[in-house]
């Protein structure tokens, strides 16, 4: 989906962030120009893999077809999906994303442990656009 936001496949799939060498603040999406911490003048940022697991901080569902530039087939029925905000275990950073297909808001609870896994945003005959999804731990792939 966006180059440099994640890496790996399967069990090695990770979101990528950046960490400021001056204040140790971690950012996602990544920052490559300067530290986003308003009190830090740092500009030396290193890429870091983020925690695979975190806890549900908040969640909701998407019950409408979003407008362009979202890619969807207008002739197909709209399928709602769950969106969750996950607080990463080590970084204490909140990252938004979709749940894996088949997991809806009725399956979620604030504080539930989830893990990041690769997902498909869209695909056609030539290309698969990969993104990340959140899956409750203990739910088979």
CORRA-V467620 format. One record per residue. N is the residue number from 1. RES is the residue in one small letter. PHI is phi in radians with two decimals (NA if undefined). Layout:
# CORRA-V467620
n=<N & N>
res=<RES & RES>
phi=<PHI & PHI>
This chain:
# CORRA-V467620
n=<1 & 2 & 3 & 4 & 5 & 6 & 7 & 8 & 9 & 10 & 11 & 12 & 13 & 14 & 15 & 16 & 17 & 18 & 19 & 20 & 21 & 22 & 23 & 24 & 25 & 26 & 27 & 28 & 29 & 30 & 31 & 32 & 33 & 34 & 35 & 36 & 37 & 38 & 39 & 40 & 41 & 42 & 43 & 44 & 45 & 46 & 47 & 48 & 49 & 50 & 51 & 52 & 53 & 54 & 55 & 56 & 57 & 58 & 59 & 60 & 61 & 62 & 63 & 64 & 65 & 66 & 67 & 68 & 69 & 70 & 71 & 72 & 73 & 74 & 75 & 76 & 77 & 78 & 79 & 80 & 81 & 82 & 83 & 84 & 85 & 86 & 87 & 88 & 89 & 90 & 91 & 92 & 93 & 94 & 95 & 96 & 97 & 98 & 99 & 100 & 101 & 102 & 103 & 104 & 105 & 106 & 107 & 108 & 109 & 110 & 111 & 112 & 113 & 114 & 115 & 116 & 117 & 118 & 119 & 120 & 121 & 122 & 123 & 124 & 125 & 126 & 127 & 128 & 129 & 130 & 131 & 132 & 133 & 134 & 135 & 136 & 137 & 138 & 139 & 140 & 141>
res=<x & x & x & x & x & x & x & x & x & x & x & x & x & x & x & x & x & x & x & x & x & x & x & x & x & x & x & x & x & x & x & x & x & x & x & x & x & x & x & x & x & x & x & x & x & x & x & x & x & x & x & x & x & x & x & x & x & x & x & x & x & x & x & x & x & x & x & x & x & x & x & x & x & x & x & x & x & x & x & x & x & x & x & x & x & x & x & x & x & x & x & x & x & x & x & x & x & x & x & x & x & x & x & x & x & x & x & x & x & x & x & x & x & x & x & x & x & x & x & x & x & x & x & x & x & x & x & x & x & x & x & x & x & x & x & x & x & x & x & x & x>
phi=<NA & -2.20 & -1.00 & 1.55 & -1.59 & -2.71 & -2.63 & 1.45 & -2.40 & 0.94 & -1.19 & -1.62 & -1.18 & -2.51 & -1.32 & -1.98 & -2.17 & -2.27 & -2.16 & -1.35 & -1.28 & -1.43 & -2.08 & 1.23 & -1.14 & -1.95 & -2.23 & -2.55 & -1.09 & -0.97 & -2.24 & -2.04 & -1.84 & -2.77 & -1.26 & -1.38 & -1.16 & -1.07 & -1.63 & -2.11 & -1.53 & -1.06 & -2.28 & -1.62 & -2.05 & -2.06 & -1.26 & -2.39 & -1.28 & -1.60 & -0.96 & -1.33 & -2.09 & -2.82 & -2.13 & -1.07 & -1.67 & -2.87 & -2.76 & -2.77 & -2.19 & -1.88 & -1.85 & -2.30 & -1.35 & -1.19 & -1.29 & -0.97 & -1.62 & -1.03 & -1.64 & -2.70 & -1.63 & -1.06 & -1.40 & -1.56 & -1.07 & -1.33 & -1.89 & -1.04 & -2.48 & -1.60 & -1.97 & -2.33 & -1.80 & -2.05 & -1.53 & -1.18 & -0.99 & -1.50 & -1.41 & 1.01 & -1.91 & -1.72 & -2.12 & -1.57 & -3.04 & -1.47 & -1.43 & -1.12 & -0.96 & 1.65 & -1.88 & -2.02 & -1.08 & -1.18 & -1.64 & -1.91 & -2.63 & -1.02 & 1.63 & -1.13 & -1.41 & -2.33 & -2.31 & -1.47 & -2.43 & -1.19 & -2.47 & -1.91 & -1.43 & -2.85 & -2.67 & -2.36 & -1.10 & -1.91 & -2.42 & -2.03 & -1.65 & -1.57 & -2.47 & -2.04 & -2.26 & -1.88 & -2.16 & -0.99 & -1.15 & 1.59 & -1.69 & -1.11 & -1.20>
